[in-house]
Amino acid sequence: MQIDPALFEENERTAPLAECRQILATGPFQCETGAVLEQVDIAYETWGELSSTRDNAILVCHALTGDAHAIGWWERLIGPGKPIDTDQFFVIGVNVLGGCQGSTGPSSLASDGRRYNLRFPIITIGDMVEAQARLLDHLGIDRLYAAAGGSMGGMQVLEWTCRFPNRIQKAFITASCAAHSAMQIGFNETARQSIMQDPRWHGGDYEPDQGPVGGLSVARMLGHLSFLSDSAFTAKFGRRLQGKDQFSYGFETEFQVESYLRYQGDKFTKRFDANSLLYVTKAIDYYERASLAAAQAEFLFTSFTSDWLYPTYQSEAMHQMALEAGLQSQHHIIDLPYGHDAFLLDAVHQGRLVQDFLS
C-alpha cells in the first residue's frame, strides 16, 4: 500500500503560525454551566475578501488540537483555486474557547495575573460556537455561506446549524459525530488520566515550563494510534527496527513505530497545553445532539472506510437526522486506508464533493 507521506507529519501540518493571528477581546462570557469568564479573547485568521454583500463567508472549525491557521492544517482543501477557494470566499479560521493558541483557555491569565489552570470553567461545544458567533458579529457577518469542520470541528458545525439556524446556509461535516460512543469517551479518559497521573501535573497548577510533559506525551501517542489505521501503520513501519538489525532485549526503543510515537509525543508537548487537552476532550465527550429539527442548513457529510475512531455509522446517523428534519443532505463514504486523519489529507474525493457542494 502506498502511503501519503503527510500522514506521518501531523505536527508539521498543524504547526501554529502566530504572525497572521488576530485577537478579538469579546468581554465577559457566561458559559453553559453558568460560570462567568471576566474576559474572553478569540484568536482568528482570515483569507480572501469579504464581498460587498457580506454573503461569501465560510467559517472553518478545527479539530481537537488544531488552531486558527486553517489554511495550514487543511492546506489541501483551503486556498486559491482549491475546493474552499480563497479567491471566491472569505474564509475564517478560529481557535476554540478553551484552546491554547491565542483564545482564552486554562493557560490564559486571569484578572489576578495568574494562569487560570483548573480555575477555568468547564466549557462546551456550545460555548465554542457562542464565542465564534461573537467574532462574526464583530466582522459584520450576519449569515455564513457555509461552515466546515472535521472531528471536533464537525461537532461545532453541527451545533452552529441548530444554535444559529438563520446564520448558516451550508454545513460540511467530515469524520465526526453527534455524540461520542463509550469507546471514544474511553480514549479521551485514558489521555486525561495519563496527564493527571503525571506527578508534575500538580492538580493542574503547574508553571508553563514545568508541566506534565511525560503524561501529555503519552496522551498524544495514544491519539496518534487512534487517528491512523492498522494498514497505514503496517505499511509505514511493519516490524522494522530502529537503527539496529537485532533485538537488544531491553526497554529502550527497538521498533521504528516506537521511535515515531515517542518523537511525535515529545514534539506535541512543545506546542500544546496539558490542561487545554483536558478541557477540550471533556467538551467533546459531553456533546450530544439528538435532533436537527431546529436546523435550516443544507448538509454534506463525508466519512472514511478506515476511520475506526469516528466510524461511518456516526456520519450516517447525522445524515439520517438531517433527512428526518426535512433538510437537504448527502453522505458520501470514501474508501481510503489512512484512518481518521484521512479527512485532513483527502483533496481528491473529498475535495471534489466540497467543491460541488459550495458551487
C-alpha positions as CSV (number, residue, x, y, z in Angstrom):
1,M,0.0,0.0,0.0
2,Q,1.3,3.4,-0.9
3,I,1.2,5.8,2.0
4,D,0.8,9.6,1.7
5,P,4.0,10.9,3.5
6,A,2.0,13.7,5.1
7,L,0.0,11.1,7.1
8,F,3.0,10.8,9.5
9,E,3.8,14.5,9.7
10,E,0.8,15.6,11.8
11,N,2.7,18.0,14.0
12,E,4.2,19.8,11.0
13,R,0.8,20.1,9.3
14,T,-0.8,21.7,12.3
15,A,2.2,23.8,13.5
16,P,0.6,27.1,14.6
17,L,1.7,30.3,12.9
18,A,1.3,33.4,15.1
19,E,2.3,36.2,12.7
20,C,-1.1,36.3,10.9
21,R,-3.2,35.7,14.0
22,Q,-5.6,38.4,15.2
23,I,-7.1,38.6,18.7
24,L,-10.6,39.8,19.4
25,A,-11.4,40.8,23.0
26,T,-15.1,40.0,23.4
27,G,-15.7,41.0,27.0
28,P,-17.4,38.9,29.8
29,F,-18.7,35.5,28.8
30,Q,-21.2,33.3,30.5
31,C,-20.6,29.6,29.9
32,E,-23.4,27.0,29.6
33,T,-22.6,25.8,33.1
34,G,-23.4,29.2,34.5
35,A,-19.8,30.1,35.2
36,V,-18.6,33.6,34.0
37,L,-15.3,34.4,32.5
38,E,-14.4,38.1,33.0
39,Q,-12.8,38.5,29.6
40,V,-12.7,36.2,26.6
41,D,-10.2,36.6,23.8
42,I,-10.7,34.9,20.5
43,A,-7.8,34.2,18.1
44,Y,-8.6,34.1,14.4
45,E,-7.2,34.4,10.9
46,T,-8.9,35.3,7.6
47,W,-8.2,34.7,4.0
48,G,-9.8,36.2,0.9
49,E,-12.1,39.2,0.6
50,L,-15.5,39.7,2.2
51,S,-17.9,40.6,-0.6
52,S,-19.8,43.9,-0.6
53,T,-23.0,42.0,0.2
54,R,-21.2,40.0,3.0
55,D,-22.6,36.7,1.8
56,N,-19.4,34.8,0.9
57,A,-18.0,33.9,4.4
58,I,-17.0,30.4,5.3
59,L,-16.2,29.5,8.9
60,V,-13.7,26.7,9.3
61,C,-13.7,24.9,12.7
62,H,-10.7,23.0,13.8
63,A,-10.3,19.5,15.3
64,L,-9.1,18.7,18.8
65,T,-5.5,20.1,18.8
66,G,-5.8,22.5,15.8
67,D,-5.7,26.2,15.7
68,A,-6.9,29.2,13.7
69,H,-4.4,28.6,10.9
70,A,-6.9,26.6,8.9
71,I,-5.0,27.2,5.6
72,G,-2.1,25.3,7.1
73,W,-3.7,22.2,8.7
74,W,-6.3,21.9,5.9
75,E,-4.0,23.2,3.1
76,R,-5.2,20.6,0.6
77,L,-8.8,22.0,0.8
78,I,-8.3,25.7,1.5
79,G,-6.5,28.2,-0.7
80,P,-6.6,30.0,-4.0
81,G,-8.3,27.7,-6.6
82,K,-8.8,24.9,-4.0
83,P,-12.2,23.4,-3.0
84,I,-12.6,26.1,-0.3
85,D,-11.4,28.8,-2.7
86,T,-10.0,31.9,-1.0
87,D,-10.3,33.7,-4.4
88,Q,-14.0,33.3,-4.1
89,F,-14.8,33.0,-0.4
90,F,-13.8,35.0,2.8
91,V,-12.5,32.1,4.9
92,I,-12.3,32.5,8.7
93,G,-10.3,30.2,11.0
94,V,-10.9,30.4,14.7
95,N,-9.1,28.9,17.7
96,V,-11.7,27.5,20.1
97,L,-12.5,28.8,23.5
98,G,-10.5,26.6,25.9
99,G,-7.7,26.2,23.5
100,C,-4.1,27.3,23.8
101,Q,-3.3,29.0,20.5
102,G,-4.4,32.6,21.3
103,S,-8.0,32.1,22.5
104,T,-8.8,32.2,26.2
105,G,-8.2,28.9,27.9
106,P,-6.8,27.4,31.1
107,S,-3.3,28.7,30.3
108,S,-4.5,32.3,30.0
109,L,-4.0,34.8,32.7
110,A,-7.0,35.6,34.9
111,S,-7.6,39.1,36.4
112,D,-5.3,38.3,39.3
113,G,-2.4,37.9,37.0
114,R,-2.2,34.2,37.5
115,R,-2.9,31.4,35.0
116,Y,-6.5,30.0,35.3
117,N,-5.3,26.4,35.2
118,L,-8.2,24.4,36.8
119,R,-10.0,27.6,37.9
120,F,-11.0,27.8,34.3
121,P,-14.7,26.6,34.0
122,I,-15.7,23.6,32.1
123,I,-16.6,24.6,28.5
124,T,-18.9,23.0,26.0
125,I,-19.1,22.8,22.2
126,G,-22.0,25.3,22.6
127,D,-19.7,27.7,24.3
128,M,-17.2,27.4,21.5
129,V,-19.9,28.3,19.0
130,E,-21.2,31.2,21.0
131,A,-17.7,32.7,21.1
132,Q,-17.4,32.2,17.3
133,A,-20.7,34.0,16.9
134,R,-19.3,37.0,18.7
135,L,-16.5,37.1,16.3
136,L,-18.9,37.1,13.3
137,D,-20.8,39.9,14.9
138,H,-17.5,41.9,15.2
139,L,-16.8,41.1,11.5
140,G,-20.2,42.3,10.5
141,I,-21.3,38.9,9.1
142,D,-24.9,38.1,9.8
143,R,-25.0,34.9,7.8
144,L,-22.4,32.3,6.8
145,Y,-22.4,30.9,3.3
146,A,-21.0,27.8,4.9
147,A,-19.3,26.3,7.9
148,A,-16.8,23.4,7.6
149,G,-15.1,21.1,10.0
150,G,-13.9,17.7,10.8
151,S,-13.8,15.6,14.0
152,M,-14.4,18.1,16.9
153,G,-14.7,20.8,14.2
154,G,-17.6,18.9,12.7
155,M,-19.4,18.9,16.1
156,Q,-19.0,22.7,16.2
157,V,-20.5,23.0,12.7
158,L,-23.4,20.7,13.7
159,E,-24.1,22.9,16.7
160,W,-24.0,26.0,14.6
161,T,-26.8,24.7,12.4
162,C,-29.1,24.3,15.4
163,R,-28.0,27.1,17.7
164,F,-28.0,29.8,14.9
165,P,-30.1,28.3,12.2
166,N,-30.7,31.6,10.4
167,R,-27.0,32.3,10.2
168,I,-25.7,29.4,8.2
169,Q,-26.7,28.2,4.7
170,K,-24.5,25.1,4.2
171,A,-22.7,22.7,6.5
172,F,-19.8,20.5,5.6
173,I,-19.1,17.9,8.3
174,T,-16.4,15.2,7.9
175,A,-15.3,12.3,10.1
176,S,-17.4,13.5,13.0
177,C,-20.4,12.6,15.1
178,A,-23.4,13.9,17.0
179,A,-22.3,12.2,20.3
180,H,-19.4,10.2,21.4
181,S,-19.6,6.5,22.0
182,A,-18.3,4.7,25.1
183,M,-15.1,3.9,23.2
184,Q,-14.5,7.4,22.2
185,I,-15.0,8.7,25.7
186,G,-12.7,5.9,26.9
187,F,-9.9,7.1,24.6
188,N,-10.2,10.6,26.0
189,E,-10.4,9.5,29.6
190,T,-7.2,7.4,29.1
191,A,-5.5,10.5,27.7
192,R,-6.7,12.7,30.6
193,Q,-5.5,10.2,33.1
194,S,-2.1,10.0,31.6
195,I,-1.8,13.7,32.2
196,M,-3.4,13.8,35.7
197,Q,-1.3,10.9,37.0
198,D,1.9,12.6,35.9
199,P,3.5,13.9,39.2
200,R,4.3,17.2,37.5
201,W,0.6,17.9,36.9
202,H,0.2,19.2,40.5
203,G,-3.5,19.3,40.3
204,G,-3.3,21.5,37.3
205,D,-1.2,24.2,39.0
206,Y,2.0,23.8,37.0
207,E,4.2,26.5,35.6
208,P,4.4,26.8,31.8
209,D,7.9,25.3,31.6
210,Q,7.3,22.7,34.3
211,G,4.2,20.9,33.2
212,P,3.3,17.2,32.9
213,V,5.2,16.7,29.7
214,G,5.5,12.9,30.2
215,G,1.8,12.4,30.6
216,L,1.0,14.8,27.8
217,S,3.4,13.0,25.5
218,V,1.7,9.6,26.3
219,A,-1.7,11.2,25.7
220,R,-0.5,12.2,22.2
221,M,1.0,8.8,21.5
222,L,-2.4,7.3,22.2
223,G,-4.0,9.9,20.0
224,H,-1.8,9.0,17.1
225,L,-2.6,5.4,17.4
226,S,-6.4,6.2,17.2
227,F,-6.0,8.7,14.4
228,L,-4.4,6.3,11.9
229,S,-5.3,2.8,10.6
230,D,-3.7,-0.6,11.1
231,S,-2.9,-0.8,7.4
232,A,-1.2,2.6,7.5
233,F,1.0,1.7,10.4
234,T,1.8,-1.7,8.8
235,A,2.8,-0.1,5.5
236,K,4.9,2.6,7.1
237,F,6.7,0.7,9.9
238,G,5.8,-3.0,9.9
239,R,8.1,-4.7,12.5
240,R,11.2,-2.9,11.3
241,L,13.8,-2.0,13.9
242,Q,15.1,1.5,14.6
243,G,18.8,1.8,13.9
244,K,19.7,-1.8,14.5
245,D,19.3,-5.2,12.9
246,Q,18.6,-7.4,16.0
247,F,16.8,-7.1,19.3
248,S,18.5,-5.6,22.4
249,Y,16.1,-7.4,24.7
250,G,15.5,-4.3,26.9
251,F,13.1,-1.3,27.3
252,E,14.9,1.1,25.1
253,T,13.5,2.0,21.7
254,E,13.6,-1.1,19.5
255,F,11.0,-0.7,16.7
256,Q,10.6,2.2,14.3
257,V,7.0,2.7,15.4
258,E,8.1,3.2,19.0
259,S,10.6,5.8,17.9
260,Y,7.9,7.6,15.8
261,L,5.4,7.7,18.6
262,R,7.9,8.9,21.2
263,Y,9.1,11.6,18.8
264,Q,5.6,12.8,18.0
265,G,4.6,12.7,21.6
266,D,7.6,14.8,22.7
267,K,7.1,17.3,19.8
268,F,3.4,17.8,20.8
269,T,4.4,19.0,24.3
270,K,6.2,21.9,22.7
271,R,3.0,23.4,21.2
272,F,0.1,22.3,23.4
273,D,-1.0,22.9,27.0
274,A,-1.9,19.8,29.0
275,N,-4.8,21.4,30.8
276,S,-6.3,22.5,27.5
277,L,-6.3,18.9,26.3
278,L,-8.3,18.1,29.5
279,Y,-10.9,20.8,28.8
280,V,-11.4,20.2,25.0
281,T,-11.6,16.4,25.4
282,K,-14.3,16.9,28.1
283,A,-16.2,19.3,25.8
284,I,-16.5,16.7,23.0
285,D,-17.3,13.9,25.5
286,Y,-20.2,16.0,26.9
287,Y,-21.6,16.9,23.5
288,E,-24.8,15.3,22.3
289,R,-27.1,16.4,19.5
290,A,-30.2,14.2,19.3
291,S,-32.1,16.1,16.6
292,L,-31.6,18.6,13.8
293,A,-35.2,19.8,13.9
294,A,-34.1,23.3,14.6
295,A,-31.6,23.4,11.7
296,Q,-32.2,25.0,8.3
297,A,-28.9,24.3,6.5
298,E,-28.0,22.1,3.7
299,F,-25.6,19.3,4.7
300,L,-22.7,17.4,3.3
301,F,-21.3,14.6,5.4
302,T,-18.3,12.5,4.5
303,S,-16.7,9.6,6.3
304,F,-13.9,7.1,5.6
305,T,-13.9,3.4,5.5
306,S,-10.7,3.0,7.6
307,D,-11.7,5.6,10.2
308,W,-12.3,3.4,13.3
309,L,-12.2,6.4,15.7
310,Y,-15.2,8.1,14.1
311,P,-16.7,5.3,12.1
312,T,-19.0,5.7,9.2
313,Y,-22.2,4.8,11.1
314,Q,-21.9,8.0,13.1
315,S,-21.9,10.2,10.0
316,E,-24.8,8.1,8.6
317,A,-26.7,8.8,11.8
318,M,-26.3,12.6,11.4
319,H,-27.3,12.3,7.7
320,Q,-30.5,10.5,8.7
321,M,-31.2,13.1,11.4
322,A,-31.0,15.8,8.7
323,L,-33.3,13.9,6.4
324,E,-35.8,13.3,9.2
325,A,-35.8,17.0,9.8
326,G,-36.7,17.6,6.1
327,L,-33.4,19.1,5.2
328,Q,-31.2,18.6,2.1
329,S,-28.4,16.2,3.0
330,Q,-25.9,13.9,1.4
331,H,-23.5,11.4,2.9
332,H,-20.5,10.0,1.0
333,I,-18.3,7.2,2.2
334,I,-14.8,7.5,0.9
335,D,-12.6,4.4,0.6
336,L,-9.1,5.4,1.8
337,P,-6.7,3.5,4.1
338,Y,-5.5,6.3,6.2
339,G,-7.8,6.2,9.2
340,H,-9.3,9.2,10.9
341,D,-6.6,11.6,9.6
342,A,-7.9,10.9,6.0
343,F,-10.2,13.9,6.5
344,L,-7.1,16.2,6.7
345,L,-5.4,14.6,3.7
346,D,-8.0,13.8,1.1
347,A,-8.3,16.5,-1.5
348,V,-9.4,14.3,-4.4
349,H,-12.6,12.6,-3.4
350,Q,-13.5,14.9,-0.5
351,G,-12.3,17.9,-2.4
352,R,-14.5,17.2,-5.4
353,L,-17.5,16.8,-3.2
354,V,-16.8,20.0,-1.3
355,Q,-16.3,22.0,-4.5
356,D,-19.6,20.8,-5.9
357,F,-21.3,21.4,-2.6
358,L,-20.1,25.0,-2.4
359,S,-20.6,25.9,-6.1
